[in-house]
Structure formats: structure tokens, C-alpha cells
Amino acid sequence: MSTVLDRIVAAHRAAAAADDRPLDELVVRARAVPAARPFRDALARPGLSVIAEIKRRSPSKGDLAPGLVPAVLAKAYEDGGADCVSVLTDVEFFGGSADDLVDARAACELPVLRKDFTVSARDVCDARLMGADAVLLIVAALDDHELATLLALARDVGLAGLVEAYAEDEVERAVAAGADIVGVNQRDLRDFEVDAGRAAQLAARIPDGVVRVAESGVRNGADVARLADAGYDAVLVGESLVTSPDPVAAVRGLKGAP
């Protein structure tokens, strides 16, 4: 029986297989994009950093904020003290788009992560061409060769790579591929259930010198403090921010500001 992740990845692989744009040309164009904003540096600075996410819906919760305006929300996140912005660009399952990322990045000065199901070299180039400063690579969606190759390409075209894991063996695979930013997603993408203790359990498996990011299940300052104590450098927060009536205050609350 296929999982939610299986269905999403299959759709993205089908789209990648149908994409016949010359890869060499895309790489040249991606390399020519002006320098990216420093995503990893923003996460590695003292104190726990917040990656604030822009997403309209999810497969597990349905519509979250279908009418959000990416530019307005990105500016609110910046005003609240967020360190980076994450933008869902998946169309079919999350209701996002490349335009959402373009608009969000133009409205703020923060580094922006393209949050999507990256399965091909063209996906990586597209992330840079739409203006992203970092790209998400999900270990469970890639084999070891793909993971290492796509991470190397991301760096070649000027992108940071956030490599996402859920289980201990996936953390090991991320590190083996050379990841210098590892995210532990507390949401199991097979069924979208959240295990709020997973990030703390896996923190010690991420070597020193690798930026640690906890994803999903982070709702308030208490969650942030617990994850900081566990050794995380950053948290990625989406649902509680896009559904907040006051995203500026919501980000400030995560950052520990009044």
C-alpha cells in the first residue's frame, strides 16, 4: 500500500521524467544568478533561529491559509524577527507555486528556502532560477547517489542544502552525503503523524559542526526552548504561523521576545 510520501514523490518523478529541458543550459543559467543570501549563516548564528514557513495547505490538514499573500506574510515574519523564510512551491499537494517564492523573497531581506520534493537536477536549478537561497532534499525520497549528486549540484549553483531526515538511518545517510545542515522532521511523511519527541531523540546523531534544524510539531516558546536544550540551532515552523491572526507576534513568541 502506497504512503502519502510515495504518492507525492511519484508525481514529482513523473513530472521530472517528462521534463526535457537541456540540463546543461539550466546549470549555466543557475550559476549566473546573483549571489544567494546566506541561509546557513543565518541558522548558525548565536541563539536559536526560526525558519518561518509559507504554505497554503497540507495533505494532512487540508486548507490552512488558502488566501495568504506571500509578500505580506514574508514581511510579517521578518518584522517578527524570523531568520529565514521557507516557501512551499508544490502545486498539487500543498497549493504553492514558484510565484509564491518569488513574491515572498522580493518582500523581505531574509534567506529563502524552496520547500518542495526535489527529485532531479532540473528541480535544483529551478530553485536557484526562481531566486531561492536554499533547497530541501528529503532523504526518504532519494537514493544515496541522488542525494549526494543533488547536494553537490546545489552547492555548485550557489544554494545551501537542507537535508531532511526522519529516522536514525536517514540522519546517517544525510551525514554520509556531506550535509552541513540536517533537519529532523518530526512529521512522518508516510502518514503525516507527528512525534514531538523525535528531534530530541535524534539530536545526538548529528555531528558537531553540522547545523541542526527541528521541523514540525513546534508551536510555542516552550517547544523552542526544549529543542534548543536538545542541541538544535534552528526550528522550522509552518502551521502555527500561517494560521495565526498575528504572525508578527507569533514569530516574536518563538524567538522569546515579548
HUFEN-V173080 format. One record per run of one state. SS is the DSSP state (H for helix, E for strand, C for the rest). FROM is the first residue (numbers start at 1). LEN is the number of residues. If there is no record, write none. Layout:
# HUFEN-V173080
{{SS:FROM:LEN} {SS:FROM:LEN}}
This chain:
# HUFEN-V173080
{{C:1:3} {H:4:14} {C:18:5} {H:23:9} {C:32:7} {H:39:6} {C:45:4} {E:49:6} {C:55:2} {E:57:2} {C:59:3} {E:62:2} {C:64:6} {H:70:11} {C:81:3} {E:84:5} {C:89:9} {H:98:9} {C:107:4} {E:111:5} {C:116:5} {H:121:9} {C:130:4} {E:134:5} {H:139:3} {C:142:2} {H:144:13} {C:157:3} {E:160:6} {C:166:2} {H:168:9} {C:177:4} {E:181:5} {C:186:1} {E:187:2} {C:189:4} {E:193:2} {C:195:3} {H:198:8} {C:206:5} {E:211:5} {C:216:5} {H:221:9} {C:230:4} {E:234:4} {C:238:1} {H:239:4} {C:243:4} {H:247:9} {C:256:3}}
